Every structure is written in C-alpha cells, then in structure tokens.
Amino acid sequence: MPTRFFLWPQSMNLSARDLVGPPCTSKEIEAKLRTLFPSSEPVLFSSARAGLTAVLEVLGLSRPDLIWTPPFSSHCVLEAIAHVCTPIPVVAEVGDIAAALVYHQWGHINQSSFSSNVRIIEDSVDSLLIPGSSPFAIGGDFALWSLPKVLGTQSGGVVFCRHAERASALRALRASRSSSALQAFLRWRSKSSALAATYWNGAEALQGELVMPLRRQALRRLKAIYQVTEERLSLLRHISLDLSRSYERTGRLPSNLPMRLPSEWQHVWGPSGLVSAGLRSFNVARTSPDTNWVRVAPLPVHMDVSRVHLQKIFQHLNLKVSSNEFDIV
C-alpha cells in the first residue's frame, strides 16, 4: 500500500494468471461489461484516451471541428483531442462547437447546457460506476471509463455507446489500429521512468486493442467490482451516512471528495503530505460550459485508501471522521 496517495489508485502488478492464463478476448470483456451495465453497448480500448480519439473519428470529425474541453483539462486529454480535432475551453458562438467533453470530475456529475446539436461525450474516467446503473448520467452519446483510475489495472479504457451501430463502428476502427506489446511495456515502465512515460503518452491516443495479459487482468478486476463498490460505500458511510446515500442515488461513487481548504491543509496536501496530488481546481457550478472553478483539497477515497488512512489524514487536519467539521464543496 502506498505511503502517499494520489488522485487515483496505484496500478496493480500483473499476476501469474494474467501472464499465462487462458485466452481472453475483447469480446469476452465487453460481454462482462454488458452484464454490469446493461443500458449501454461497451467497447474496450487500450485506454480511455484511445477511445476518445476513436469516438471523434467515428463521428466524422476532423481538424476544423471545435471540441469543447473543460478548463484545467490534463495535457493527455488535450493531446488526444488534438490528434483529430481542435480543443477549445470556451463557447464563442452558437453552432461553433461540434461536440463537448463533459467531465464528471472524480465521480461528481456535471449537467450540460449545450444545445441539442452538440454531441455530448461524458468523461466518467474516474467515476466508480455502480453495477446496474447507467453510464450516461446526462444522456450523452458516449461515456468514457478508465479501468486503471477505477479498478487499478495496468491499462484499459471503455467507451460506452448508447447505440449499437456506433459500437460496431468503434470496433471496426479499433481493429484497424495497432495492438502493441511495446506500448504495454512502456506503460508499465512509465511508473518509474520519465522517458518511458514520454514515449507512451506520445503514442497512446491512437492505440487500439489491449494485449492479452492486460485483457486477462482487466477481466479479473471487473469481476471484483462488486467488492470494490461495497468497500467504497463502507468508507463513505464511515465519513457520513447521508453522504454515502447521496452518492449511491447517482449511480456512481467518487474517487475523491472536494474539500474546502482546511486551515491545516499543508500537513496533508503540502510537498511532504499524505496526498501527493496537492491542491486542485474543481468546478463547483457542476455545469458545462458555464463553469466556476475553485481551489480544493481532494480527499482520496479510492481503493488504496482505508479507514485507518482516513483517520490519519483527519488527525493531521485536527478534524474528526464521522463529524460535520469537514466541508465538501
């Protein structure tokens, strides 16, 4: 277990079963996803960003098309969109925007006020979707999900489609792309090598299939999602029963809770604190494209974090777990 915590869990090492187990296909993983989220048509990619570029291509978009992208988006999101279209964080004129990437940040739903002709791609990469729920929180055309950010796999991203024909087109596009063992190796090495991370990031947006060992791991971790969900609910109940119920009603659970800056925040989010992510920007308006970003202290509640870890964090803040002393925006 890590001694410091980031926004998302650490990726698990591949097990012996992942390396030498029975064959596992993308079709098999997608069938499992379909049983977990029956209101969608899932398509597996090597990563969520690879799925994002595939969505833009399947929609027939290209460089002149503007894609609304939330302010403070990571470089990997901007780079992925820029492979196909032009990302833009503002809406200048009605009709300018071809599609919008609405980020449900850390599992918190953002509503959309885009016009009906704008295609909505829901970015749920770090939302723990509760089995049986819909991935489409705001009725988007597509929803993106990251298996490393949610289940701690080495790689893997899912595009949930509302329509089967879109899923078929994505699978055909995926088949035309490469499946690279070298790319998988670079992903693994990127955890400890900045050079490997540079090479992996540069090529990942246009990848297709996961390689076999990573597919085995993805399927194995999907089978554990009920346990991961119950553990997350238990952790949230430990903080606040009302809080856990409010998240459960949305059909998704958070990876981080956005806290207003506590007076002792440096002890936890400072350079040597327990949370290595530092302070982050959070859209308190919870709407797009009309946003209102404030600095928050992200309290990780993902699968790496236990009650003991939470207790330690709250002790540093001079707060009590299961109290109303902490403030979530």
N, C-alpha and C positions, 0 to 999 in steps of 0.2 A: 504494500500500500504506500502511496506517496506521502512524503512528509509535508509537502506543499501541494495546494490544489489549484488547478486551472479551471477555466470555464466548462470544460468537458472532461470526461474520464480519460485516463491513460489507456492506450490501446493494449489489448492482451496479446501475449505471445501465442503463436500457433502451437496447438497441441500435437501429440503424435498422431491422433486420429485425423487431424486436419491435413497432415503431411502424407499419410499413407492409407487413408480410409477409402471406402467405396466411392465410385464416381458420383459426382453431384453436378447437376446442370442448372443453368439459369431458370429453365422452365420449372424445375422442381422447387426452387426457392420462390419463384413467383406464385406457384400454386399454394405454398405455405402462407405467403403474404395475403393471398386472396381469401384464405380461410380466416385470417386475423382481421382483415379489413374488407369485408365483402361488398361494400358500396363503391369499390374502386377497381381499376384494372392496372396492376402494378407492373413496372418494367425495371429490371435490375441493370445497373451500370457499375463501372468500377468506382465511381464516386458521384456525389450529388452534382458537382460542377460539370462532370462529363455529361450527366443527364440534362443539365441546364442548357448547354450548347446544343445538344440533340433536340431539345424542345424547340429552341429558336429556329433551327434548321427545318424541322418538320412543319413548323408554322409558315415556312417560306419566306422568312425574314432575312435581311442582309444589311450591309453597312449603312445605307441611308436610313434605316429604321431606327427610331429612338426608343430605348427601353428605360422606363422609369426605374431607378435604383435608389434605395434609401440612402440618405446621407450617412456617413460613417461606415459604409459598406467596406468589407475587407478587400484587400488587393486581389485575392483569389476570385472573388465574385466579380469584381470589375474586369479583371483579366479574362475570365471565362466569357462574359457577355461581349467583350470587345473582340473576341475571336470571330464573332458573327455579326453583331450589331453595334450600336453606339449607346453606351450607358449615359443617363442624364439624371441628376438628382432633383430637377425642377420641372414643372409643367408650364411651359411658356404660353402656348395657345391650344385651344380645344382642337383635337384632331392631330396634334403633333405626335402623340405617344401611340406606338403600335402595341406595346404590351407593358405590363408593370410587374415587378417583383415585390410582392408584399411580404415582409419579414415578420413572422410571429416570434419575436425575439425571445429566446430562452423558454419558449412554451407559452408565451402570453399573446393572445390573439389581437391582431390589428385589423380593424374594419377598413373597408375600401369605399372611397367616394369617387372612384374613377367612372367615367361614362361607360355605357354598356358596350361600346365598340372597342374598348381596350381589353385585350386578353389578359387575364389575371393568372400569374404563376405564384402559388403560395409557397413561401420559403419556410418550411417547418423542419429544417435540418436538425435543430437541437430540441425539438419537442418530443417528449416520450408519449407517443400516441397510445391510448388505452385500447387494447384489443376489442373489436366490435364497434369502435367509434368510426366516424368518417374523417378521412384526412383533409376534407375540404371544409374548413371552418367558415369560410366566407363565400362558398360556392364558386371557387376558381376553376379554371380549365385544367390545371395541373397542380400537383403538390410535390415538393422535393423533401426527401428524408435522408439523413446521413446515418449510416449504421455505426461508424466509429464514434460519433458525437452522442449517440443514444445508447448503444449496446457495447461499446468498447472493442469493436472489431478492428482489424488492421486496415481494412478498406471496405468499400461498398456503399453505393447510393441507390435510392429508389425514386423513380418518377411514378407517382400515382396519377392515372388518367381517368377522366370522367367518361370517356368514350372509347370503346374497344378498337375502333378504326385508328385512333391516334396511337394507341398502344402498339398496334400492328406495324404502323409506320415507324415508330421508335425502335422496335425490334429489328426491322429491316435495316435501319440506319446503323444500329449497333453492330449488326453482322458485317457491315462494310468497313467498320473501324478495326483497329488492331487490338489484340489481346497480348499484353507484353509482360513476360516474366521479369525482364529488366526493370520495367516500370514498377512492378510489385517489389522488387529488391530495393529500388531507390526509395520507395515509400517507407519500407522498413528501416533503411539506413538514415532517412531524413530525421529520425528522432534524435540522432546523435551527431549528424554531420550536416553542417550548413550547406556544403557543396552538393550533397545528395538531395537536400531539400530544394535547392535551386533548380536542379535538373528535373526533379519530379514535378514541381509546380509548373515548370515551363511546358511540359508535355501532357499533363493530366487532363486538361479540359477537352481534349479531342480523343480520349480513350473510349473503349467500348466494354468488352466483357471483363469480368474478374477471372483470374487464373484459378485453376482447380483447388489448390489448398485454401485460398481465400474464400472460394464459394462454400467449401465444407465448413469453414469457421462461421461464415455468415448464417448458414442454415442452423448450425448448432446454437448460435446465440439467439436466433429468432425463436427457437424452441424454449428458451429461458425467459422470454419476455413477460410471461405471467408472474414469475418470481421477481423480476426487476420492477415490475409495476407495483406489486404488493409491498416490496421493500421501500419504494419511493413514497407510497401512500402512508406507510407506517412512520417514515421520517417526518413527513409533513404533519401528520397527526400529533407527533411529539412536539412540534412547534405550536400548532394551533388546529384544533378540530374543525373550526369554521373555515380556516384557510384551506385545509385539505379537501373539504366538501366543495368549496367554490371552484377549485381546480378540477376536481373529479367531474363536476357537472359540464365542464367544457369539452370533455373527452380527451384531454391531454394534460400531462403533468410537466412542471418546469424543471429545467436543468439548473437554473439559478433564480434566486429571489432578489429583485432590485431594491436595495435598502437605501433610504436617505442616509447621507453621510453621518455616521455616529461620531461623537466628539473624539473617541479614541480610535478612529478608523486606521491611523498609521500603524497600529500594533498588528493589524490583520492584513491590510492591503498595501502596506509600505514595502520597500525593497526587500526586507528580510522577513516579511509577514507570512502567515499561513496560506494566503491566497495570492498566487503569483500573477494573476490576471491584472492586478491593480484596479484603479477606478475605470469605469466605462461610461459610455453615453447610452441613455435609454429613452425611448420615445414614450413619454408619459401621456401624450394625447391618444395613443393607441389607435390612430387612424392614419391612413395614407391616401393621397400625398400630403395632406396637411399634418405636419409633424411638429412635435415640441420636445426637443432633446435636452435632457439634464444629466449632470454627472451623478452616478450612483455607485454604491459599493455592491458588486454582485456577490451574493451569498450562495456558494455552490451547494446544491442538494442532489447532485447526480450520484451514480452508483459507486463512486470511490469514497463517498462521504458517509460516515456512520453517526449515530447519536453521540458517541464519545468525541468524535471530531467536532461536531456542532457545539457540544458542551465546552470544549476547549476554546473555540472561537468566541463564544459568548462570554466566557470568563475574561478573555483579553479585552472585551468591549465593556466589561462591568455591567453586563445585562444578564437576565435570566431566561433560559429556554422555557417555553410554555408560559410566557407572560406577554403583556401588551407593551413592553418597554421598547421593542424594536419597531421600526416604521418602514413599511413597504410601500413604495410609490404606486 
